[in-house]
Amino acid sequence: LDPGEEAEVVAAGVSAEIPDGVPLYVHLDTDVLDPSVMAAQFPVPDGWDERRLRAQLAELAAGCRIVGVEITALEDPRAVELVAEAIQPLLD
């Protein structure tokens, strides 16, 4: 979730926590990344940095059974290697 989405989730009282061991389909909309990391058509100010991207995906991989991965909004060719490396734990 980007910062604005996180605020909406909290305001609605919805938990974004994922129970351990559940099957999970991961949809990574890469424009959640900060514009300093990746240029995007719809940039997210104060978005995720490289460290947060890697940490979030590694946490999902460690706690869930990944059943699929989808990557969208990967508009900046310079970010392809970063995203490929960051999703690797999901594919192991």
C-alpha positions as semicolon CSV with decimal commas, in nm:
position;residue;x (nm);y (nm);z (nm)
1;L;0,000;0,000;0,000
2;D;0,120;0,349;-0,072
3;P;0,102;0,608;0,211
4;G;-0,240;0,738;0,106
5;E;-0,383;0,387;0,084
6;E;-0,235;0,300;0,425
7;A;-0,413;0,601;0,577
8;E;-0,744;0,492;0,423
9;V;-0,702;0,136;0,553
10;V;-0,631;0,262;0,906
11;A;-0,924;0,507;0,894
12;A;-1,157;0,227;0,783
13;G;-1,037;0,001;1,063
14;V;-0,924;-0,267;0,820
15;S;-0,623;-0,481;0,907
16;A;-0,355;-0,509;0,640
17;E;-0,188;-0,792;0,830
18;I;-0,166;-1,122;0,645
19;P;-0,195;-1,438;0,857
20;D;0,108;-1,668;0,839
21;G;0,090;-1,963;0,605
22;V;-0,201;-1,850;0,390
23;P;-0,188;-1,889;0,012
24;L;-0,112;-1,547;-0,132
25;Y;-0,123;-1,398;-0,480
26;V;0,112;-1,097;-0,487
27;H;0,021;-0,799;-0,704
28;L;0,311;-0,552;-0,707
29;D;0,213;-0,218;-0,854
30;T;0,562;-0,073;-0,887
31;D;0,449;0,288;-0,885
32;V;0,435;0,246;-0,507
33;L;0,811;0,313;-0,529
34;D;0,933;0,660;-0,449
35;P;1,003;0,870;-0,761
36;S;1,371;0,882;-0,657
37;V;1,378;0,502;-0,705
38;M;1,166;0,472;-1,019
39;A;1,001;0,722;-1,249
40;A;0,629;0,652;-1,289
41;Q;0,325;0,797;-1,462
42;F;0,149;0,819;-1,124
43;P;0,434;0,883;-0,877
44;V;0,387;0,833;-0,503
45;P;0,562;1,102;-0,298
46;D;0,726;0,943;0,004
47;G;0,680;0,602;-0,158
48;W;0,882;0,291;-0,083
49;D;1,259;0,291;-0,115
50;E;1,460;-0,011;-0,233
51;R;1,509;-0,138;0,122
52;R;1,138;-0,134;0,203
53;L;1,051;-0,309;-0,125
54;R;1,296;-0,589;-0,054
55;A;1,189;-0,619;0,311
56;Q;0,815;-0,627;0,236
57;L;0,851;-0,895;-0,032
58;A;1,090;-1,104;0,177
59;E;0,843;-1,090;0,468
60;L;0,561;-1,212;0,245
61;A;0,779;-1,490;0,106
62;A;0,880;-1,604;0,455
63;G;0,530;-1,611;0,601
64;C;0,299;-1,712;0,317
65;R;0,260;-1,975;0,049
66;I;0,305;-1,770;-0,270
67;V;0,070;-1,897;-0,542
68;G;0,129;-1,624;-0,800
69;V;0,305;-1,296;-0,867
70;E;0,197;-1,010;-1,090
71;I;0,403;-0,697;-1,161
72;T;0,241;-0,384;-1,304
73;A;0,336;-0,022;-1,380
74;L;0,703;-0,109;-1,438
75;E;0,754;0,187;-1,669
76;D;1,118;0,271;-1,597
77;P;1,364;0,026;-1,759
78;R;1,627;0,128;-1,502
79;A;1,414;-0,035;-1,228
80;V;1,379;-0,377;-1,395
81;E;1,687;-0,526;-1,227
82;L;1,583;-0,395;-0,884
83;V;1,234;-0,542;-0,916
84;A;1,365;-0,873;-1,052
85;E;1,600;-0,907;-0,754
86;A;1,334;-0,797;-0,504
87;I;1,077;-1,056;-0,619
88;Q;1,327;-1,344;-0,613
89;P;1,226;-1,458;-0,260
90;L;0,867;-1,490;-0,386
91;L;0,982;-1,729;-0,659
92;D;1,199;-1,957;-0,446
